[in-house]
Amino acid sequence: MKRFFSFSALLVIGLIVFLPKSNLYYSAEEALASAHLYLNNEEINDRLLYLDIRDASLLLDNMMIGSVEHIRFIPLIAFNRAT
């Protein structure tokens, strides 16, 4: 039983570490594009446990409506967070 829990814990940690976080971001960006909302000139850093996006411009119908200094996506299996 102890081996089962250790294997399960290692499997969950492995899934989080090797999850394609940048692909999740691009999927979210495509969903925003349907509302004509785009992030432009962003700098994407795929870290071990999270994804950082820095210095993005927010465009709505090719008109700049704001800028984003820092976004951090933390994709976990039971809880996902974007700050």
A tleap script that builds the chain and sets N, CA, C and O, in Angstrom:
source leaprc.protein.ff14SB
mol = sequence {
  NMET LYS ARG PHE PHE SER PHE SER ALA LEU
  LEU VAL ILE GLY LEU ILE VAL PHE LEU PRO
  LYS SER ASN LEU TYR TYR SER ALA GLU GLU
  ALA LEU ALA SER ALA HIE LEU TYR LEU ASN
  ASN GLU GLU ILE ASN ASP ARG LEU LEU TYR
  LEU ASP ILE ARG ASP ALA SER LEU LEU LEU
  ASP ASN MET MET ILE GLY SER VAL GLU HIE
  ILE ARG PHE ILE PRO LEU ILE ALA PHE ASN
  ARG ALA CTHR
}
set mol.1.N position { 0.823 -1.186 0.000 }
set mol.1.CA position { 0.000 0.000 0.000 }
set mol.1.C position { 0.875 1.260 0.000 }
set mol.1.O position { 0.564 2.258 -0.650 }
set mol.2.N position { 1.968 1.177 0.746 }
set mol.2.CA position { 2.877 2.323 0.815 }
set mol.2.C position { 3.520 2.579 -0.552 }
set mol.2.O position { 3.722 3.730 -0.938 }
set mol.3.N position { 3.837 1.519 -1.272 }
set mol.3.CA position { 4.439 1.671 -2.597 }
set mol.3.C position { 3.449 2.284 -3.579 }
set mol.3.O position { 3.834 3.063 -4.450 }
set mol.4.N position { 2.174 1.931 -3.438 }
set mol.4.CA position { 1.147 2.486 -4.314 }
set mol.4.C position { 1.043 4.003 -4.135 }
set mol.4.O position { 0.979 4.738 -5.120 }
set mol.5.N position { 1.026 4.475 -2.884 }
set mol.5.CA position { 0.940 5.915 -2.623 }
set mol.5.C position { 2.188 6.647 -3.077 }
set mol.5.O position { 2.093 7.762 -3.590 }
set mol.6.N position { 3.363 6.042 -2.899 }
set mol.6.CA position { 4.590 6.700 -3.368 }
set mol.6.C position { 4.613 6.774 -4.890 }
set mol.6.O position { 5.029 7.784 -5.456 }
set mol.7.N position { 4.166 5.705 -5.558 }
set mol.7.CA position { 4.115 5.727 -7.011 }
set mol.7.C position { 3.107 6.767 -7.497 }
set mol.7.O position { 3.382 7.489 -8.455 }
set mol.8.N position { 1.958 6.851 -6.856 }
set mol.8.CA position { 0.932 7.830 -7.232 }
set mol.8.C position { 1.439 9.259 -7.050 }
set mol.8.O position { 1.200 10.118 -7.899 }
set mol.9.N position { 2.134 9.512 -5.951 }
set mol.9.CA position { 2.680 10.850 -5.704 }
set mol.9.C position { 3.729 11.205 -6.758 }
set mol.9.O position { 3.742 12.330 -7.258 }
set mol.10.N position { 4.594 10.276 -7.097 }
set mol.10.CA position { 5.606 10.528 -8.133 }
set mol.10.C position { 4.962 10.743 -9.495 }
set mol.10.O position { 5.433 11.565 -10.281 }
set mol.11.N position { 3.892 10.015 -9.778 }
set mol.11.CA position { 3.187 10.184 -11.038 }
set mol.11.C position { 2.558 11.572 -11.139 }
set mol.11.O position { 2.643 12.209 -12.189 }
set mol.12.N position { 1.939 12.040 -10.079 }
set mol.12.CA position { 1.321 13.370 -10.075 }
set mol.12.C position { 2.379 14.453 -10.227 }
set mol.12.O position { 2.183 15.391 -10.999 }
set mol.13.N position { 3.481 14.351 -9.519 }
set mol.13.CA position { 4.564 15.334 -9.630 }
set mol.13.C position { 5.147 15.325 -11.042 }
set mol.13.O position { 5.440 16.382 -11.601 }
set mol.14.N position { 5.313 14.148 -11.612 }
set mol.14.CA position { 5.826 14.048 -12.980 }
set mol.14.C position { 4.887 14.683 -13.992 }
set mol.14.O position { 5.340 15.340 -14.930 }
set mol.15.N position { 3.584 14.494 -13.815 }
set mol.15.CA position { 2.619 15.117 -14.718 }
set mol.15.C position { 2.687 16.635 -14.649 }
set mol.15.O position { 2.619 17.308 -15.677 }
set mol.16.N position { 2.819 17.173 -13.452 }
set mol.16.CA position { 2.883 18.628 -13.291 }
set mol.16.C position { 4.158 19.189 -13.924 }
set mol.16.O position { 4.120 20.221 -14.593 }
set mol.17.N position { 5.275 18.514 -13.712 }
set mol.17.CA position { 6.559 19.010 -14.229 }
set mol.17.C position { 6.607 18.956 -15.753 }
set mol.17.O position { 7.094 19.890 -16.390 }
set mol.18.N position { 6.105 17.870 -16.344 }
set mol.18.CA position { 6.230 17.687 -17.791 }
set mol.18.C position { 4.995 18.121 -18.570 }
set mol.18.O position { 4.902 17.843 -19.766 }
set mol.19.N position { 4.050 18.789 -17.930 }
set mol.19.CA position { 2.863 19.294 -18.599 }
set mol.19.C position { 3.271 20.388 -19.592 }
set mol.19.O position { 4.052 21.271 -19.239 }
set mol.20.N position { 2.758 20.347 -20.824 }
set mol.20.CA position { 3.126 21.376 -21.815 }
set mol.20.C position { 2.415 22.698 -21.512 }
set mol.20.O position { 1.370 22.998 -22.089 }
set mol.21.N position { 2.987 23.469 -20.613 }
set mol.21.CA position { 2.364 24.703 -20.138 }
set mol.21.C position { 2.247 25.753 -21.238 }
set mol.21.O position { 1.272 26.505 -21.265 }
set mol.22.N position { 3.202 25.817 -22.127 }
set mol.22.CA position { 3.116 26.806 -23.207 }
set mol.22.C position { 1.972 26.472 -24.157 }
set mol.22.O position { 1.344 27.383 -24.696 }
set mol.23.N position { 1.683 25.186 -24.376 }
set mol.23.CA position { 0.550 24.813 -25.226 }
set mol.23.C position { -0.772 25.212 -24.582 }
set mol.23.O position { -1.708 25.596 -25.283 }
set mol.24.N position { -0.861 25.126 -23.261 }
set mol.24.CA position { -2.056 25.586 -22.562 }
set mol.24.C position { -2.249 27.082 -22.765 }
set mol.24.O position { -3.374 27.550 -22.942 }
set mol.25.N position { -1.156 27.828 -22.739 }
set mol.25.CA position { -1.238 29.276 -22.949 }
set mol.25.C position { -1.725 29.600 -24.357 }
set mol.25.O position { -2.591 30.456 -24.540 }
set mol.26.N position { -1.168 28.914 -25.347 }
set mol.26.CA position { -1.581 29.188 -26.726 }
set mol.26.C position { -3.038 28.789 -26.970 }
set mol.26.O position { -3.715 29.414 -27.787 }
set mol.27.N position { -3.525 27.775 -26.285 }
set mol.27.CA position { -4.944 27.413 -26.385 }
set mol.27.C position { -5.818 28.509 -25.787 }
set mol.27.O position { -6.863 28.846 -26.342 }
set mol.28.N position { -5.391 29.062 -24.661 }
set mol.28.CA position { -6.141 30.168 -24.053 }
set mol.28.C position { -6.103 31.404 -24.948 }
set mol.28.O position { -7.090 32.134 -25.042 }
set mol.29.N position { -4.978 31.637 -25.599 }
set mol.29.CA position { -4.865 32.775 -26.506 }
set mol.29.C position { -5.799 32.619 -27.709 }
set mol.29.O position { -6.376 33.602 -28.175 }
set mol.30.N position { -5.952 31.395 -28.213 }
set mol.30.CA position { -6.889 31.154 -29.312 }
set mol.30.C position { -8.326 31.382 -28.869 }
set mol.30.O position { -9.140 31.881 -29.646 }
set mol.31.N position { -8.646 31.025 -27.634 }
set mol.31.CA position { -10.004 31.253 -27.119 }
set mol.31.C position { -10.290 32.749 -26.995 }
set mol.31.O position { -11.409 33.192 -27.255 }
set mol.32.N position { -9.283 33.526 -26.599 }
set mol.32.CA position { -9.455 34.975 -26.508 }
set mol.32.C position { -9.569 35.620 -27.894 }
set mol.32.O position { -10.218 36.655 -28.046 }
set mol.33.N position { -8.943 35.013 -28.894 }
set mol.33.CA position { -8.981 35.564 -30.250 }
set mol.33.C position { -10.392 35.545 -30.823 }
set mol.33.O position { -10.718 36.358 -31.688 }
set mol.34.N position { -11.226 34.634 -30.357 }
set mol.34.CA position { -12.608 34.605 -30.848 }
set mol.34.C position { -13.377 35.850 -30.400 }
set mol.34.O position { -14.377 36.219 -31.015 }
set mol.35.N position { -12.908 36.498 -29.325 }
set mol.35.CA position { -13.520 37.749 -28.851 }
set mol.35.C position { -12.721 38.960 -29.336 }
set mol.35.O position { -12.927 40.071 -28.847 }
set mol.36.N position { -11.808 38.753 -30.296 }
set mol.36.CA position { -10.963 39.808 -30.864 }
set mol.36.C position { -10.079 40.459 -29.798 }
set mol.36.O position { -9.808 41.658 -29.859 }
set mol.37.N position { -9.634 39.670 -28.830 }
set mol.37.CA position { -8.759 40.136 -27.762 }
set mol.37.C position { -7.434 39.395 -27.902 }
set mol.37.O position { -7.407 38.164 -27.908 }
set mol.38.N position { -6.337 40.141 -28.014 }
set mol.38.CA position { -5.029 39.543 -28.296 }
set mol.38.C position { -3.990 40.047 -27.300 }
set mol.38.O position { -4.047 41.188 -26.841 }
set mol.39.N position { -3.043 39.176 -26.978 }
set mol.39.CA position { -1.837 39.578 -26.250 }
set mol.39.C position { -0.716 39.656 -27.268 }
set mol.39.O position { -0.528 38.735 -28.063 }
set mol.40.N position { 0.035 40.758 -27.247 }
set mol.40.CA position { 1.050 41.002 -28.250 }
set mol.40.C position { 2.373 41.335 -27.567 }
set mol.40.O position { 2.383 41.907 -26.477 }
set mol.41.N position { 3.484 40.982 -28.202 }
set mol.41.CA position { 4.847 41.283 -27.731 }
set mol.41.C position { 5.148 40.704 -26.356 }
set mol.41.O position { 5.909 41.290 -25.586 }
set mol.42.N position { 4.556 39.558 -26.046 }
set mol.42.CA position { 4.797 38.962 -24.742 }
set mol.42.C position { 6.091 38.161 -24.733 }
set mol.42.O position { 6.571 37.708 -25.772 }
set mol.43.N position { 6.629 38.003 -23.568 }
set mol.43.CA position { 7.833 37.209 -23.346 }
set mol.43.C position { 7.431 36.019 -22.484 }
set mol.43.O position { 7.039 36.193 -21.330 }
set mol.44.N position { 7.527 34.804 -23.039 }
set mol.44.CA position { 7.046 33.601 -22.366 }
set mol.44.C position { 8.227 32.809 -21.835 }
set mol.44.O position { 9.167 32.515 -22.574 }
set mol.45.N position { 8.180 32.461 -20.542 }
set mol.45.CA position { 9.203 31.634 -19.907 }
set mol.45.C position { 8.531 30.423 -19.286 }
set mol.45.O position { 7.767 30.556 -18.330 }
set mol.46.N position { 8.812 29.243 -19.823 }
set mol.46.CA position { 8.249 28.001 -19.306 }
set mol.46.C position { 9.178 27.486 -18.209 }
set mol.46.O position { 10.275 27.001 -18.488 }
set mol.47.N position { 8.732 27.597 -16.979 }
set mol.47.CA position { 9.522 27.143 -15.830 }
set mol.47.C position { 9.148 25.702 -15.493 }
set mol.47.O position { 8.322 25.097 -16.178 }
set mol.48.N position { 9.740 25.163 -14.462 }
set mol.48.CA position { 9.512 23.770 -14.087 }
set mol.48.C position { 8.075 23.534 -13.630 }
set mol.48.O position { 7.451 22.562 -14.056 }
set mol.49.N position { 7.540 24.394 -12.780 }
set mol.49.CA position { 6.198 24.205 -12.234 }
set mol.49.C position { 5.186 25.233 -12.696 }
set mol.49.O position { 3.996 25.066 -12.431 }
set mol.50.N position { 5.608 26.289 -13.373 }
set mol.50.CA position { 4.685 27.347 -13.771 }
set mol.50.C position { 5.149 27.983 -15.078 }
set mol.50.O position { 6.228 27.681 -15.589 }
set mol.51.N position { 4.304 28.872 -15.605 }
set mol.51.CA position { 4.578 29.578 -16.853 }
set mol.51.C position { 4.491 31.070 -16.578 }
set mol.51.O position { 3.469 31.546 -16.086 }
set mol.52.N position { 5.536 31.808 -16.883 }
set mol.52.CA position { 5.563 33.256 -16.697 }
set mol.52.C position { 5.403 33.953 -18.045 }
set mol.52.O position { 6.020 33.568 -19.038 }
set mol.53.N position { 4.565 34.985 -18.059 }
set mol.53.CA position { 4.376 35.836 -19.236 }
set mol.53.C position { 4.638 37.261 -18.789 }
set mol.53.O position { 4.020 37.741 -17.838 }
set mol.54.N position { 5.546 37.939 -19.467 }
set mol.54.CA position { 5.933 39.301 -19.060 }
set mol.54.C position { 5.777 40.269 -20.223 }
set mol.54.O position { 5.893 39.902 -21.392 }
set mol.55.N position { 5.508 41.523 -19.859 }
set mol.55.CA position { 5.511 42.666 -20.785 }
set mol.55.C position { 4.648 42.439 -22.023 }
set mol.55.O position { 5.144 42.502 -23.148 }
set mol.56.N position { 3.378 42.178 -21.819 }
set mol.56.CA position { 2.455 41.958 -22.935 }
set mol.56.C position { 1.587 43.190 -23.138 }
set mol.56.O position { 1.268 43.905 -22.188 }
set mol.57.N position { 1.215 43.423 -24.373 }
set mol.57.CA position { 0.259 44.481 -24.709 }
set mol.57.C position { -1.079 43.815 -24.977 }
set mol.57.O position { -1.143 42.771 -25.626 }
set mol.58.N position { -2.128 44.411 -24.484 }
set mol.58.CA position { -3.473 43.887 -24.668 }
set mol.58.C position { -4.156 44.665 -25.789 }
set mol.58.O position { -4.327 45.880 -25.694 }
set mol.59.N position { -4.547 43.954 -26.857 }
set mol.59.CA position { -5.149 44.577 -28.034 }
set mol.59.C position { -6.592 44.115 -28.194 }
set mol.59.O position { -6.897 42.933 -28.036 }
set mol.60.N position { -7.465 45.046 -28.504 }
set mol.60.CA position { -8.852 44.742 -28.821 }
set mol.60.C position { -9.150 45.371 -30.173 }
set mol.60.O position { -9.139 46.594 -30.313 }
set mol.61.N position { -9.417 44.532 -31.167 }
set mol.61.CA position { -9.654 44.994 -32.543 }
set mol.61.C position { -8.531 45.910 -33.031 }
set mol.61.O position { -8.791 46.994 -33.555 }
set mol.62.N position { -7.286 45.472 -32.858 }
set mol.62.CA position { -6.076 46.172 -33.293 }
set mol.62.C position { -5.894 47.536 -32.638 }
set mol.62.O position { -5.222 48.403 -33.198 }
set mol.63.N position { -6.478 47.739 -31.470 }
set mol.63.CA position { -6.310 48.980 -30.723 }
set mol.63.C position { -5.799 48.613 -29.325 }
set mol.63.O position { -6.408 47.800 -28.631 }
set mol.64.N position { -4.686 49.213 -28.923 }
set mol.64.CA position { -4.101 48.892 -27.623 }
set mol.64.C position { -4.999 49.434 -26.505 }
set mol.64.O position { -5.295 50.627 -26.448 }
set mol.65.N position { -5.418 48.539 -25.631 }
set mol.65.CA position { -6.285 48.963 -24.532 }
set mol.65.C position { -5.618 48.809 -23.173 }
set mol.65.O position { -6.173 49.229 -22.158 }
set mol.66.N position { -4.434 48.210 -23.147 }
set mol.66.CA position { -3.745 48.072 -21.864 }
set mol.66.C position { -2.445 47.312 -22.016 }
set mol.66.O position { -2.094 46.839 -23.097 }
set mol.67.N position { -1.746 47.209 -20.912 }
set mol.67.CA position { -0.507 46.436 -20.902 }
set mol.67.C position { -0.493 45.556 -19.648 }
set mol.67.O position { -1.085 45.892 -18.622 }
set mol.68.N position { 0.186 44.444 -19.763 }
set mol.68.CA position { 0.277 43.477 -18.677 }
set mol.68.C position { 1.738 43.360 -18.296 }
set mol.68.O position { 2.584 43.066 -19.139 }
set mol.69.N position { 2.032 43.589 -17.037 }
set mol.69.CA position { 3.411 43.505 -16.578 }
set mol.69.C position { 3.849 42.062 -16.347 }
set mol.69.O position { 4.938 41.668 -16.765 }
set mol.70.N position { 2.994 41.265 -15.676 }
set mol.70.CA position { 3.399 39.915 -15.320 }
set mol.70.C position { 2.167 39.035 -15.110 }
set mol.70.O position { 1.250 39.411 -14.380 }
set mol.71.N position { 2.148 37.865 -15.748 }
set mol.71.CA position { 1.117 36.848 -15.537 }
set mol.71.C position { 1.841 35.553 -15.194 }
set mol.71.O position { 2.841 35.213 -15.827 }
set mol.72.N position { 1.347 34.839 -14.208 }
set mol.72.CA position { 1.926 33.540 -13.848 }
set mol.72.C position { 0.815 32.500 -13.847 }
set mol.72.O position { -0.148 32.607 -13.087 }
set mol.73.N position { 0.957 31.479 -14.716 }
set mol.73.CA position { 0.045 30.344 -14.756 }
set mol.73.C position { 0.654 29.221 -13.943 }
set mol.73.O position { 1.804 28.838 -14.159 }
set mol.74.N position { -0.124 28.692 -13.005 }
set mol.74.CA position { 0.315 27.543 -12.214 }
set mol.74.C position { -0.693 26.422 -12.452 }
set mol.74.O position { -1.715 26.361 -11.769 }
set mol.75.N position { -0.423 25.536 -13.408 }
set mol.75.CA position { -1.377 24.459 -13.698 }
set mol.75.C position { -1.135 23.257 -12.785 }
set mol.75.O position { -0.136 22.552 -12.919 }
set mol.76.N position { -2.046 23.041 -11.875 }
set mol.76.CA position { -2.005 21.860 -11.018 }
set mol.76.C position { -3.176 20.965 -11.395 }
set mol.76.O position { -4.094 21.404 -12.087 }
set mol.77.N position { -3.153 19.742 -10.956 }
set mol.77.CA position { -4.195 18.819 -11.378 }
set mol.77.C position { -5.539 19.145 -10.731 }
set mol.77.O position { -6.561 19.136 -11.418 }
set mol.78.N position { -5.565 19.429 -9.442 }
set mol.78.CA position { -6.823 19.689 -8.755 }
set mol.78.C position { -7.142 21.176 -8.682 }
set mol.78.O position { -8.289 21.543 -8.427 }
set mol.79.N position { -6.153 22.040 -8.901 }
set mol.79.CA position { -6.333 23.483 -8.713 }
set mol.79.C position { -5.469 24.217 -9.710 }
set mol.79.O position { -4.258 23.999 -9.743 }
set mol.80.N position { -6.045 25.076 -10.520 }
set mol.80.CA position { -5.304 25.882 -11.483 }
set mol.80.C position { -5.402 27.341 -11.082 }
set mol.80.O position { -6.419 27.789 -10.552 }
set mol.81.N position { -4.324 28.082 -11.345 }
set mol.81.CA position { -4.295 29.461 -10.882 }
set mol.81.C position { -3.565 30.344 -11.887 }
set mol.81.O position { -2.527 29.958 -12.425 }
set mol.82.N position { -4.108 31.519 -12.134 }
set mol.82.CA position { -3.453 32.538 -12.955 }
set mol.82.C position { -3.462 33.814 -12.166 }
set mol.82.O position { -4.526 34.285 -11.765 }
set mol.83.N position { -2.291 34.394 -11.930 }
set mol.83.CA position { -2.195 35.657 -11.181 }
set mol.83.C position { -1.483 36.670 -12.034 }
set mol.83.O position { -1.289 37.808 -11.607 }
savepdb mol mol.pdb
quit
